[in-house]
């Protein structure tokens, strides 16, 4: 069986989500035993607000990308809209969301840690997808790679489609997955409150 026939995109995506979930659990575990050095200062609150804004951009951006790529990744090379300036714009928005999730702890260290973990997982995913796309689409994909950065983005390359064949199921699935990022807000706020009332003890202070 060739790599093209044997490639299971859904399995790769499930493994990606599992790896990100494990990383998130690790960050949550650290949040239980650490506390931001900023406490309730303007810097702490500002980082949380900035993170929330990034989560909002992530949700909207991922949904936007799904309008172009939803259900098409294994059928064709999508090179319009956000995919004309980056080969992986959906993942770029996911990077923003990852930092935003970590920022809800009020700690720049935890925000950066979750971002690094997300970049590592998605980079590994991208490499597997690229190997399959290269074999599946050959010169067409290689030409796309030559003119479009892996992450970028290169706004000078922008090209859009005159019309889109929107597939609601993929759009709604992507939107649902993006909304999960918002769970970080009540989760980490709850951790802070439990630390405030003494039910959890912060063993380490992080910047």
C-alpha positions in Angstrom: 0.0 0.0 0.0 1.4 3.4 -1.0 1.8 6.3 1.5 -1.0 8.1 -0.3 -3.5 5.2 0.1 -2.3 4.5 3.7 -2.5 8.0 5.0 -5.2 8.5 7.5 -5.8 12.2 8.0 -8.4 11.7 10.7 -6.0 9.6 12.7 -3.3 12.2 12.4 -5.8 14.9 13.6 -6.9 12.7 16.5 -3.3 12.2 17.6 -2.7 15.9 17.3 -5.7 16.7 19.5 -4.6 14.0 22.0 -1.1 15.5 22.2 -2.5 19.0 22.7 -4.8 17.7 25.4 -1.9 16.1 27.3 0.0 19.4 27.0 -3.0 21.3 28.3 -3.4 18.9 31.3 0.3 19.5 32.0 -0.1 23.3 32.0 -3.2 23.0 34.2 -1.3 20.8 36.6 1.5 23.4 36.8 -1.2 26.1 37.4 -2.4 24.2 40.4 1.0 24.5 42.1 2.2 27.8 40.8 1.1 31.4 40.9 1.9 34.5 38.8 4.4 36.8 40.5 2.2 39.6 39.4 -0.7 38.6 41.6 -3.6 40.9 40.9 -1.5 43.7 39.4 -2.2 45.5 36.2 0.4 43.4 34.4 -1.3 40.2 35.5 -4.8 41.4 34.4 -3.4 42.9 31.2 -1.8 39.5 30.2 -5.1 37.8 30.8 -7.0 40.4 28.8 -4.4 40.1 25.9 -4.8 36.3 26.1 -8.5 36.5 25.9 -8.2 38.8 22.8 -5.9 36.2 21.1 -8.4 33.5 21.9 -11.2 35.5 20.2 -8.9 36.0 17.1 -8.1 32.3 17.2 -11.8 31.3 17.1 -12.7 33.7 14.3 -9.6 33.0 12.3 -9.9 29.2 12.5 -13.6 29.4 11.4 -12.6 31.7 8.5 -9.9 29.2 7.4 -12.4 26.4 7.5 -14.6 28.1 4.9 -11.8 27.5 2.4 -10.3 24.2 3.5 -13.2 22.3 5.1 -13.3 18.8 3.7 -10.9 19.6 0.9 -7.5 18.9 2.3 -7.3 15.4 0.8 -9.0 16.3 -2.5 -7.2 19.4 -3.7 -4.6 22.0 -3.1 -6.4 25.0 -1.6 -4.4 28.2 -2.4 -6.9 31.0 -2.0 -7.8 33.3 0.8 -5.7 32.6 3.9 -4.1 29.7 2.2 -2.6 32.0 -0.4 -0.4 33.7 2.2 0.4 30.7 4.4 0.2 26.9 3.9 -1.1 26.5 7.5 -3.0 29.6 8.5 -5.4 27.5 10.7 -2.4 26.4 12.8 -1.2 30.0 13.0 -4.5 31.0 14.6 -4.1 27.9 16.9 -0.7 29.2 18.1 -2.4 32.5 19.1 -5.1 30.5 20.9 -2.5 28.4 22.7 -0.7 31.5 24.0 -4.1 33.0 25.0 -5.0 29.9 26.9 -1.7 29.9 28.9 -2.1 33.6 29.4 -5.3 33.0 31.4 -3.0 31.9 34.3 -1.6 35.4 34.4 1.9 33.9 33.9 4.0 34.8 30.9 6.0 31.6 31.6 3.0 29.3 31.4 1.7 31.1 28.3 5.0 30.7 26.5 5.3 27.0 27.7 1.9 26.1 26.2 2.7 28.0 23.0 6.0 26.0 22.6 4.3 22.7 23.2 1.6 23.6 20.7 4.2 24.7 18.1 6.1 21.4 18.6 3.0 19.2 18.2 1.6 21.1 15.2 5.0 21.3 13.5 5.2 17.5 13.7 1.7 17.2 12.3 2.6 19.6 9.4 5.6 17.5 8.5 3.5 14.4 8.2 0.9 16.2 6.2 3.5 17.7 3.9 5.0 14.3 3.1 1.6 13.0 2.2 0.6 16.0 0.1 3.9 15.9 -1.7 3.3 12.3 -2.8 -0.4 12.8 -3.5 -0.2 16.0 -5.6 3.4 16.0 -6.8 4.5 19.1 -8.8 1.3 20.9 -8.0 2.0 20.9 -4.3 5.7 21.5 -4.7 4.9 24.6 -6.7 2.5 25.7 -4.0 5.2 25.2 -1.4 7.7 27.2 -3.5 5.4 30.3 -3.6 3.7 30.1 -0.2 5.5 30.0 3.2 4.9 27.1 5.6 3.6 29.5 8.3 4.5 33.0 7.2 2.3 34.8 6.4 3.4 36.6 3.3 0.6 39.2 2.7 2.0 40.1 -0.7 0.9 36.7 -2.0 -2.8 37.3 -1.2 -5.3 35.9 -3.7 -8.9 35.2 -3.1 -11.7 33.1 -4.7 -14.7 34.7 -6.4 -17.0 32.3 -4.7 -16.8 29.6 -2.0 -18.5 26.2 -1.7 -19.1 26.3 2.0 -19.5 23.0 3.8 -21.5 23.9 7.0 -20.5 20.7 8.9 -16.8 21.4 8.7 -17.3 25.1 9.6 -19.4 24.2 12.7 -17.0 21.6 13.8 -14.1 24.0 13.5 -16.1 26.6 15.4 -17.0 24.2 18.1 -13.3 23.1 18.5 -12.3 26.8 18.7 -14.8 27.6 21.4 -13.2 25.0 23.6 -10.3 27.5 24.1 -12.7 29.7 26.1 -12.9 27.1 28.8 -9.5 28.3 29.9 -11.1 31.4 31.3 -13.3 29.9 34.0 -10.8 27.1 34.6 -7.9 29.2 35.5 -10.0 31.8 37.3 -11.3 28.9 39.5 -7.7 27.8 40.2 -6.8 31.4 41.3 -9.9 31.6 43.6 -9.0 28.2 45.2 -5.5 29.5 45.8 -6.9 32.7 47.3 -9.1 30.9 49.8 -6.3 28.5 50.7 -7.7 25.3 49.2 -4.8 25.1 46.9 -1.2 26.0 47.8 1.0 27.8 45.2 4.5 26.2 45.7 6.2 28.3 43.0 5.9 31.9 41.8 6.4 32.4 38.1 6.8 35.5 36.1 
